Amino acid sequence: MTNDDAVRRRLARIAWLLDNSIPLPGVKFRIGIDAILGLIPGLGDVLGVLLSSYIVREAARLGAPPSVLLRMAWNVGVEGVVGIVPFIGDVFDAAWKANQRNYLLLEHYLDNPRRAVRSSRLFATLLIFGLIVFILLLAWFGFVVFRAVVHAFTS
């Protein structure tokens, strides 16, 4: 057994604990400690993001490339940002399961690095493209609003 195998088992356990360790009675759905922490106003989501970041840090230590790490950070970021919204964020957090997603990304990378890097690069490219389009649309909207305000005051 190598050290990497021990790290993989530890990360699998942490991801399970954070996302799937608590069965909900009467349904076939599980939540984890991360969803419970999210119920604590303000502090809970910050703690959840910090705990989730541990898996990303360990992936970096295991040699995951930037494209895979970006994809993992995106999962944690989405969970953290949406988690801020009361109630809806907590439900989203329980369903999104960023830690399980990130553990699977790491597993795919360790098992088939070329394929994982290729799919993560595609994700990173689409993400950057989407952000550029978003910024351009935001700038255009700002310009339209500014022009409307100037027109309202000059009329």
Buried (B, 14 or more C-beta within 10 A) or exposed (E): EEEEEEBBEEBBEBBBBBBBBBEEEEEEEBBBBBBBBBEEEEEBBBBBBEBBBBBBEBBBEBEBBEBBBBBBBBBBBBBBEBBEEEEEBBBBBBEBBBBBBBBEBBBBBBEEBEEBBEBBBEBBEEBEEEEEEEEEEEEEEEEEEEEEEEEEEEE
